[in-house]
Amino acid sequence: MKKKKYRGFTLIEMLIVLFIISVLLLLIVPQLTSRKDSIVKQGDAAFTEVLRTQVHLYEMDTNNKLSTWDELSSYLNQDQIEKAKTLYPNIDDLDK
């Protein structure tokens, strides 16, 4: 009788490969989420600087202190104003 030779992976080999892949994913995924959080924080910090600059320009141009975010409509687009309202509901919080 001739024995057939199977050219494939055994169950043990497949389990070992899956185990290695899962360990690598467990090491990589938390780093990706922390990087995302870091990028969001950097983006918010940059946006805050833009807001501070635009508020300062507005106050210089009009010789008035800014009282609402909607007054910046000529300096910021509507999306930026909405984001400013969510980050800083009170304009005075921007100075802190």
N, CA, C and O atoms as a GROMACS GRO file, in nm:
protein
  384
    1MET      N    1   0.082  -0.117   0.000
    1MET     CA    2   0.000   0.000   0.000
    1MET      C    3   0.087   0.125   0.000
    1MET      O    4   0.188   0.136   0.069
    2LYS      N    5   0.043   0.215  -0.079
    2LYS     CA    6   0.114   0.342  -0.085
    2LYS      C    7   0.050   0.440   0.013
    2LYS      O    8  -0.072   0.448   0.025
    3LYS      N    9   0.136   0.513   0.082
    3LYS     CA   10   0.085   0.616   0.173
    3LYS      C   11   0.079   0.748   0.096
    3LYS      O   12   0.170   0.782   0.020
    4LYS      N   13  -0.029   0.822   0.118
    4LYS     CA   14  -0.042   0.952   0.055
    4LYS      C   15   0.030   1.056   0.140
    4LYS      O   16   0.017   1.059   0.262
    5LYS      N   17   0.106   1.140   0.072
    5LYS     CA   18   0.174   1.249   0.142
    5LYS      C   19   0.088   1.374   0.129
    5LYS      O   20   0.052   1.416   0.019
    6TYR      N   21   0.056   1.431   0.244
    6TYR     CA   22  -0.025   1.553   0.244
    6TYR      C   23   0.068   1.673   0.250
    6TYR      O   24   0.160   1.679   0.331
    7ARG      N   25   0.044   1.765   0.164
    7ARG     CA   26   0.122   1.887   0.160
    7ARG      C   27   0.039   2.001   0.219
    7ARG      O   28  -0.022   2.078   0.145
    8GLY      N   29   0.037   2.011   0.346
    8GLY     CA   30  -0.040   2.116   0.412
    8GLY      C   31   0.013   2.136   0.552
    8GLY      O   32   0.108   2.070   0.595
    9PHE      N   33  -0.050   2.227   0.622
    9PHE     CA   34  -0.008   2.255   0.758
    9PHE      C   35  -0.088   2.167   0.853
    9PHE      O   36  -0.204   2.137   0.830
   10THR      N   37  -0.024   2.129   0.959
   10THR     CA   38  -0.094   2.052   1.061
   10THR      C   39  -0.171   2.150   1.149
   10THR      O   40  -0.150   2.272   1.145
   11LEU      N   41  -0.259   2.096   1.227
   11LEU     CA   42  -0.339   2.178   1.316
   11LEU      C   43  -0.251   2.250   1.417
   11LEU      O   44  -0.276   2.367   1.449
   12ILE      N   45  -0.151   2.185   1.467
   12ILE     CA   46  -0.059   2.245   1.565
   12ILE      C   47   0.015   2.364   1.502
   12ILE      O   48   0.028   2.468   1.565
   13GLU      N   49   0.062   2.349   1.381
   13GLU     CA   50   0.133   2.458   1.313
   13GLU      C   51   0.040   2.578   1.292
   13GLU      O   52   0.082   2.693   1.310
   14MET      N   53  -0.082   2.553   1.254
   14MET     CA   54  -0.178   2.662   1.235
   14MET      C   55  -0.208   2.733   1.367
   14MET      O   56  -0.217   2.856   1.371
   15LEU      N   57  -0.223   2.658   1.474
   15LEU     CA   58  -0.250   2.717   1.605
   15LEU      C   59  -0.132   2.802   1.653
   15LEU      O   60  -0.151   2.908   1.712
   16ILE      N   61  -0.012   2.756   1.628
   16ILE     CA   62   0.107   2.832   1.667
   16ILE      C   63   0.114   2.964   1.591
   16ILE      O   64   0.143   3.068   1.649
   17VAL      N   65   0.087   2.960   1.462
   17VAL     CA   66   0.088   3.082   1.381
   17VAL      C   67  -0.020   3.179   1.429
   17VAL      O   68   0.006   3.299   1.443
   18LEU      N   69  -0.140   3.129   1.455
   18LEU     CA   70  -0.247   3.215   1.506
   18LEU      C   71  -0.213   3.273   1.642
   18LEU      O   72  -0.246   3.388   1.671
   19PHE      N   73  -0.148   3.195   1.726
   19PHE     CA   74  -0.108   3.244   1.858
   19PHE      C   75  -0.005   3.358   1.844
   19PHE      O   76  -0.015   3.459   1.913
   20ILE      N   77   0.092   3.341   1.757
   20ILE     CA   78   0.193   3.444   1.736
   20ILE      C   79   0.129   3.572   1.681
   20ILE      O   80   0.162   3.682   1.726
   21ILE      N   81   0.039   3.558   1.586
   21ILE     CA   82  -0.029   3.675   1.530
   21ILE      C   83  -0.111   3.746   1.636
   21ILE      O   84  -0.112   3.869   1.642
   22SER      N   85  -0.180   3.671   1.720
   22SER     CA   86  -0.261   3.734   1.824
   22SER      C   87  -0.175   3.806   1.928
   22SER      O   88  -0.214   3.913   1.977
   23VAL      N   89  -0.060   3.750   1.961
   23VAL     CA   90   0.031   3.817   2.056
   23VAL      C   91   0.084   3.947   1.995
   23VAL      O   92   0.092   4.049   2.064
   24LEU      N   93   0.120   3.945   1.868
   24LEU     CA   94   0.167   4.066   1.802
   24LEU      C   95   0.058   4.173   1.797
   24LEU      O   96   0.086   4.292   1.817
   25LEU      N   97  -0.066   4.133   1.771
   25LEU     CA   98  -0.176   4.229   1.770
   25LEU      C   99  -0.199   4.288   1.908
   25LEU      O  100  -0.228   4.407   1.920
   26LEU      N  101  -0.186   4.207   2.012
   26LEU     CA  102  -0.203   4.257   2.148
   26LEU      C  103  -0.095   4.360   2.183
   26LEU      O  104  -0.119   4.449   2.264
   27LEU      N  105   0.021   4.347   2.124
   27LEU     CA  106   0.128   4.443   2.149
   27LEU      C  107   0.112   4.571   2.068
   27LEU      O  108   0.150   4.679   2.115
   28ILE      N  109   0.057   4.560   1.948
   28ILE     CA  110   0.051   4.674   1.857
   28ILE      C  111  -0.073   4.761   1.878
   28ILE      O  112  -0.062   4.884   1.872
   29VAL      N  113  -0.189   4.703   1.901
   29VAL     CA  114  -0.316   4.778   1.906
   29VAL      C  115  -0.316   4.885   2.015
   29VAL      O  116  -0.359   4.997   1.986
   30PRO      N  117  -0.271   4.859   2.138
   30PRO     CA  118  -0.271   4.967   2.238
   30PRO      C  119  -0.183   5.087   2.199
   30PRO      O  120  -0.216   5.201   2.232
   31GLN      N  121  -0.074   5.061   2.129
   31GLN     CA  122   0.011   5.171   2.085
   31GLN      C  123  -0.059   5.256   1.981
   31GLN      O  124  -0.041   5.378   1.979
   32LEU      N  125  -0.139   5.195   1.895
   32LEU     CA  126  -0.211   5.271   1.794
   32LEU      C  127  -0.316   5.360   1.858
   32LEU      O  128  -0.334   5.474   1.814
   33THR      N  129  -0.386   5.311   1.959
   33THR     CA  130  -0.488   5.393   2.023
   33THR      C  131  -0.426   5.508   2.101
   33THR      O  132  -0.481   5.618   2.105
   34SER      N  133  -0.311   5.484   2.163
   34SER     CA  134  -0.246   5.594   2.236
   34SER      C  135  -0.193   5.699   2.138
   34SER      O  136  -0.194   5.818   2.169
   35ARG      N  137  -0.149   5.657   2.022
   35ARG     CA  138  -0.104   5.752   1.920
   35ARG      C  139  -0.220   5.836   1.869
   35ARG      O  140  -0.206   5.956   1.845
   36LYS      N  141  -0.335   5.772   1.854
   36LYS     CA  142  -0.453   5.845   1.808
   36LYS      C  143  -0.491   5.952   1.910
   36LYS      O  144  -0.520   6.066   1.874
   37ASP      N  145  -0.490   5.916   2.037
   37ASP     CA  146  -0.520   6.014   2.142
   37ASP      C  147  -0.420   6.129   2.141
   37ASP      O  148  -0.457   6.245   2.159
   38SER      N  149  -0.294   6.095   2.120
   38SER     CA  150  -0.190   6.197   2.115
   38SER      C  151  -0.211   6.291   1.997
   38SER      O  152  -0.194   6.413   2.010
   39ILE      N  153  -0.248   6.237   1.883
   39ILE     CA  154  -0.271   6.318   1.764
   39ILE      C  155  -0.391   6.409   1.784
   39ILE      O  156  -0.389   6.525   1.742
   40VAL      N  157  -0.496   6.358   1.848
   40VAL     CA  158  -0.615   6.440   1.874
   40VAL      C  159  -0.580   6.554   1.969
   40VAL      O  160  -0.625   6.667   1.949
   41LYS      N  161  -0.499   6.527   2.072
   41LYS     CA  162  -0.458   6.632   2.166
   41LYS      C  163  -0.374   6.738   2.095
   41LYS      O  164  -0.389   6.857   2.121
   42GLN      N  165  -0.284   6.695   2.007
   42GLN     CA  166  -0.202   6.790   1.933
   42GLN      C  167  -0.288   6.875   1.839
   42GLN      O  168  -0.264   6.995   1.824
   43GLY      N  169  -0.388   6.813   1.778
   43GLY     CA  170  -0.478   6.886   1.690
   43GLY      C  171  -0.560   6.989   1.766
   43GLY      O  172  -0.579   7.101   1.720
   44ASP      N  173  -0.607   6.951   1.886
   44ASP     CA  174  -0.682   7.046   1.968
   44ASP      C  175  -0.594   7.161   2.015
   44ASP      O  176  -0.639   7.275   2.022
   45ALA      N  177  -0.469   7.131   2.047
   45ALA     CA  178  -0.377   7.237   2.090
   45ALA      C  179  -0.350   7.334   1.974
   45ALA      O  180  -0.345   7.455   1.995
   46ALA      N  181  -0.333   7.281   1.855
   46ALA     CA  182  -0.311   7.367   1.738
   46ALA      C  183  -0.435   7.451   1.709
   46ALA      O  184  -0.424   7.569   1.676
   47PHE      N  185  -0.552   7.390   1.721
   47PHE     CA  186  -0.676   7.463   1.697
   47PHE      C  187  -0.694   7.574   1.801
   47PHE      O  188  -0.742   7.682   1.768
   48THR      N  189  -0.656   7.546   1.925
   48THR     CA  190  -0.665   7.647   2.030
   48THR      C  191  -0.576   7.766   1.998
   48THR      O  192  -0.615   7.881   2.020
   49GLU      N  193  -0.456   7.740   1.945
   49GLU     CA  194  -0.368   7.850   1.907
   49GLU      C  195  -0.428   7.933   1.793
   49GLU      O  196  -0.417   8.055   1.792
   50VAL      N  197  -0.492   7.865   1.698
   50VAL     CA  198  -0.559   7.938   1.589
   50VAL      C  199  -0.670   8.025   1.646
   50VAL      O  200  -0.685   8.140   1.606
   51LEU      N  201  -0.746   7.970   1.739
   51LEU     CA  202  -0.854   8.048   1.800
   51LEU      C  203  -0.800   8.171   1.872
   51LEU      O  204  -0.852   8.281   1.858
   52ARG      N  205  -0.695   8.150   1.950
   52ARG     CA  206  -0.637   8.262   2.023
   52ARG      C  207  -0.589   8.372   1.927
   52ARG      O  208  -0.609   8.491   1.953
   53THR      N  209  -0.527   8.331   1.819
   53THR     CA  210  -0.479   8.427   1.720
   53THR      C  211  -0.594   8.503   1.657
   53THR      O  212  -0.589   8.625   1.643
   54GLN      N  213  -0.699   8.430   1.619
   54GLN     CA  214  -0.812   8.495   1.554
   54GLN      C  215  -0.887   8.588   1.650
   54GLN      O  216  -0.934   8.694   1.610
   55VAL      N  217  -0.899   8.548   1.775
   55VAL     CA  218  -0.963   8.635   1.875
   55VAL      C  219  -0.880   8.762   1.893
   55VAL      O  220  -0.935   8.872   1.901
   56HIS      N  221  -0.751   8.746   1.899
   56HIS     CA  222  -0.663   8.862   1.914
   56HIS      C  223  -0.675   8.956   1.793
   56HIS      O  224  -0.682   9.078   1.809
   57LEU      N  225  -0.677   8.900   1.673
   57LEU     CA  226  -0.695   8.982   1.553
   57LEU      C  227  -0.829   9.053   1.553
   57LEU      O  228  -0.838   9.171   1.516
   58TYR      N  229  -0.933   8.982   1.594
   58TYR     CA  230  -1.066   9.044   1.600
   58TYR      C  231  -1.065   9.162   1.697
   58TYR      O  232  -1.117   9.270   1.666
   59GLU      N  233  -1.007   9.141   1.813
   59GLU     CA  234  -1.004   9.247   1.914
   59GLU      C  235  -0.921   9.366   1.866
   59GLU      O  236  -0.954   9.481   1.897
   60MET      N  237  -0.814   9.340   1.792
   60MET     CA  238  -0.733   9.450   1.738
   60MET      C  239  -0.810   9.526   1.630
   60MET      O  240  -0.805   9.649   1.625
   61ASP      N  241  -0.880   9.452   1.542
   61ASP     CA  242  -0.952   9.516   1.432
   61ASP      C  243  -1.072   9.597   1.479
   61ASP      O  244  -1.099   9.705   1.427
   62THR      N  245  -1.143   9.546   1.578
   62THR     CA  246  -1.268   9.612   1.618
   62THR      C  247  -1.255   9.695   1.745
   62THR      O  248  -1.348   9.768   1.780
   63ASN      N  249  -1.143   9.686   1.813
   63ASN     CA  250  -1.123   9.754   1.942
   63ASN      C  251  -1.230   9.714   2.045
   63ASN      O  252  -1.260   9.790   2.136
   64ASN      N  253  -1.284   9.595   2.029
   64ASN     CA  254  -1.385   9.542   2.121
   64ASN      C  255  -1.341   9.406   2.172
   64ASN      O  256  -1.268   9.333   2.104
   65LYS      N  257  -1.385   9.372   2.291
   65LYS     CA  258  -1.360   9.238   2.342
   65LYS      C  259  -1.466   9.146   2.284
   65LYS      O  260  -1.583   9.182   2.275
   66LEU      N  261  -1.425   9.028   2.245
   66LEU     CA  262  -1.514   8.930   2.184
   66LEU      C  263  -1.614   8.880   2.288
   66LEU      O  264  -1.575   8.846   2.400
   67SER      N  265  -1.743   8.876   2.252
   67SER     CA  266  -1.844   8.830   2.348
   67SER      C  267  -1.910   8.700   2.306
   67SER      O  268  -1.955   8.624   2.392
   68THR      N  269  -1.917   8.672   2.176
   68THR     CA  270  -1.972   8.544   2.129
   68THR      C  271  -1.884   8.488   2.017
   68THR      O  272  -1.812   8.561   1.948
   69TRP      N  273  -1.891   8.356   2.002
   69TRP     CA  274  -1.811   8.292   1.896
   69TRP      C  275  -1.860   8.332   1.758
   69TRP      O  276  -1.782   8.337   1.663
   70ASP      N  277  -1.988   8.361   1.746
   70ASP     CA  278  -2.043   8.393   1.614
   70ASP      C  279  -1.987   8.524   1.558
   70ASP      O  280  -1.996   8.548   1.437
   71GLU      N  281  -1.930   8.606   1.642
   71GLU     CA  282  -1.869   8.730   1.593
   71GLU      C  283  -1.744   8.704   1.510
   71GLU      O  284  -1.699   8.792   1.436
   72LEU      N  285  -1.690   8.586   1.520
   72LEU     CA  286  -1.569   8.552   1.444
   72LEU      C  287  -1.600   8.495   1.306
   72LEU      O  288  -1.513   8.434   1.244
   73SER      N  289  -1.721   8.513   1.258
   73SER     CA  290  -1.760   8.451   1.131
   73SER      C  291  -1.676   8.498   1.013
   73SER      O  292  -1.663   8.426   0.914
   74SER      N  293  -1.617   8.617   1.021
   74SER     CA  294  -1.532   8.664   0.911
   74SER      C  295  -1.388   8.612   0.926
   74SER      O  296  -1.308   8.625   0.833
   75TYR      N  297  -1.356   8.554   1.041
   75TYR     CA  298  -1.221   8.504   1.066
   75TYR      C  299  -1.213   8.351   1.061
   75TYR      O  300  -1.109   8.294   1.030
   76LEU      N  301  -1.325   8.285   1.092
   76LEU     CA  302  -1.330   8.139   1.096
   76LEU      C  303  -1.450   8.092   1.014
   76LEU      O  304  -1.548   8.164   0.999
   77ASN      N  305  -1.441   7.968   0.961
   77ASN     CA  306  -1.558   7.914   0.892
   77ASN      C  307  -1.655   7.855   0.995
   77ASN      O  308  -1.622   7.844   1.114
   78GLN      N  309  -1.772   7.816   0.949
   78GLN     CA  310  -1.877   7.771   1.040
   78GLN      C  311  -1.837   7.645   1.116
   78GLN      O  312  -1.871   7.630   1.234
   79ASP      N  313  -1.766   7.553   1.051
   79ASP     CA  314  -1.721   7.430   1.119
   79ASP      C  315  -1.626   7.463   1.233
   79ASP      O  316  -1.635   7.403   1.341
   80GLN      N  317  -1.536   7.556   1.210
   80GLN     CA  318  -1.442   7.595   1.314
   80GLN      C  319  -1.514   7.664   1.431
   80GLN      O  320  -1.477   7.645   1.547
   81ILE      N  321  -1.615   7.744   1.400
   81ILE     CA  322  -1.691   7.809   1.506
   81ILE      C  323  -1.765   7.706   1.590
   81ILE      O  324  -1.770   7.717   1.713
   82GLU      N  325  -1.823   7.607   1.525
   82GLU     CA  326  -1.894   7.501   1.599
   82GLU      C  327  -1.797   7.422   1.687
   82GLU      O  328  -1.830   7.389   1.800
   83LYS      N  329  -1.679   7.393   1.635
   83LYS     CA  330  -1.579   7.322   1.716
   83LYS      C  331  -1.534   7.408   1.834
   83LYS      O  332  -1.512   7.357   1.944
   84ALA      N  333  -1.519   7.537   1.810
   84ALA     CA  334  -1.480   7.628   1.918
   84ALA      C  335  -1.587   7.630   2.027
   84ALA      O  336  -1.555   7.633   2.146
   85LYS      N  337  -1.713   7.628   1.986
   85LYS     CA  338  -1.822   7.627   2.084
   85LYS      C  339  -1.821   7.500   2.168
   85LYS      O  340  -1.854   7.503   2.287
   86THR      N  341  -1.784   7.387   2.106
   86THR     CA  342  -1.782   7.262   2.183
   86THR      C  343  -1.660   7.255   2.274
   86THR      O  344  -1.670   7.206   2.387
   87LEU      N  345  -1.545   7.303   2.227
   87LEU     CA  346  -1.425   7.299   2.311
   87LEU      C  347  -1.429   7.402   2.422
   87LEU      O  348  -1.389   7.374   2.535
   88TYR      N  349  -1.478   7.520   2.390
   88TYR     CA  350  -1.481   7.632   2.486
   88TYR      C  351  -1.620   7.695   2.484
   88TYR      O  352  -1.640   7.794   2.413
   89PRO      N  353  -1.715   7.641   2.559
   89PRO     CA  354  -1.850   7.698   2.558
   89PRO      C  355  -1.850   7.845   2.602
   89PRO      O  356  -1.930   7.925   2.553
   90ASN      N  357  -1.760   7.879   2.692
   90ASN     CA  358  -1.748   8.017   2.738
   90ASN      C  359  -1.619   8.073   2.677
   90ASN      O  360  -1.512   8.013   2.690
   91ILE      N  361  -1.628   8.185   2.613
   91ILE     CA  362  -1.512   8.243   2.545
   91ILE      C  363  -1.398   8.272   2.643
   91ILE      O  364  -1.280   8.260   2.608
   92ASP      N  365  -1.432   8.310   2.763
   92ASP     CA  366  -1.329   8.342   2.862
   92ASP      C  367  -1.244   8.220   2.898
   92ASP      O  368  -1.133   8.236   2.948
   93ASP      N  369  -1.294   8.097   2.873
   93ASP     CA  370  -1.216   7.976   2.900
   93ASP      C  371  -1.096   7.964   2.808
   93ASP      O  372  -1.001   7.893   2.839
   94LEU      N  373  -1.100   8.031   2.695
   94LEU     CA  374  -0.991   8.024   2.598
   94LEU      C  375  -0.862   8.085   2.653
   94LEU      O  376  -0.753   8.041   2.618
   95ASP      N  377  -0.874   8.183   2.739
   95ASP     CA  378  -0.755   8.250   2.794
   95ASP      C  379  -0.684   8.166   2.897
   95ASP      O  380  -0.569   8.195   2.931
   96LYS      N  381  -0.747   8.064   2.949
   96LYS     CA  382  -0.688   7.983   3.057
   96LYS      C  383  -0.592   7.880   3.005
   96LYS      O  384  -0.534   7.804   3.082
   0.00000   0.00000   0.00000
